[in-house]
Amino acid sequence: MEFDEILKQVNRIFIDIMDNEDIKLTPESTAKDGKIEEWDSLNNIQVTVAVERFFKVRFNNAEMNAWTNVGDMCRAIETRLKG
């Protein structure tokens, strides 16, 4: 699966978890940028669990803590899927 398709799937997961059809993620999206009001620490955990389930991958805390934006998460998923 390529990066753009991963980003689309992650966007769908965000929409489902946060119950907000208006979410439009970019690789630069972060919880701190304030563009997604619902993106709090609890929803962040729910998104991560949903991403791991959907893509059938697992990430450790060090990997997740290194992510600075959605693009980092998507690149990590892409690497796992190709590995």
C-alpha positions in Angstrom: 0.0 0.0 0.0 1.3 3.4 -1.0 1.6 6.5 1.3 -1.4 8.3 -0.3 -3.7 5.3 0.2 -2.5 4.9 3.8 -3.2 8.6 4.5 -6.8 8.1 3.1 -7.4 5.1 5.3 -6.0 6.9 8.4 -8.2 9.9 7.6 -11.2 7.6 7.5 -10.2 6.2 10.9 -10.0 9.7 12.3 -13.5 10.5 10.9 -14.9 7.4 12.5 -13.2 7.8 15.9 -13.9 11.5 16.2 -17.3 11.4 14.5 -16.5 14.3 12.3 -17.0 14.0 8.5 -15.1 17.3 7.9 -11.7 16.0 8.9 -9.2 16.4 6.1 -5.8 15.2 7.2 -2.5 16.2 5.6 0.9 14.7 6.3 1.6 17.8 8.4 -1.5 17.5 10.6 -0.9 17.4 14.4 -3.0 17.3 17.5 -1.3 20.6 18.5 -2.3 22.6 15.4 -5.8 22.9 16.7 -7.5 22.1 13.4 -9.3 19.0 14.8 -11.0 20.1 17.9 -11.8 16.5 19.0 -8.2 15.3 18.8 -7.3 14.9 22.5 -5.2 12.4 24.3 -8.0 9.8 24.6 -8.9 10.0 21.0 -5.3 9.8 20.1 -5.1 6.5 21.8 -8.2 5.3 20.1 -6.9 6.3 16.7 -3.6 4.5 17.3 -5.4 1.3 18.4 -7.7 1.5 15.4 -4.8 2.1 13.0 -3.0 -0.9 14.4 -6.0 -3.1 14.0 -6.9 -1.9 10.5 -3.4 -2.3 9.1 -2.5 -5.3 11.3 0.6 -3.7 12.7 2.0 -3.0 16.1 4.1 0.0 17.3 6.0 0.4 20.5 5.9 3.5 22.6 9.3 4.8 21.4 8.1 4.6 17.8 4.8 6.4 18.5 6.6 9.1 20.6 8.9 9.8 17.7 5.9 10.7 15.4 5.6 14.5 15.1 2.6 14.5 12.6 0.3 12.2 10.7 2.9 11.9 7.9 5.3 10.2 10.4 2.6 7.7 11.4 1.7 7.0 7.7 5.4 6.5 6.8 5.8 4.1 9.8 2.7 2.1 8.6 4.1 2.1 5.0 7.5 0.7 6.3 5.8 -2.0 8.3 3.6 -3.1 5.4 6.5 -3.3 3.1 8.7 -5.0 5.7 
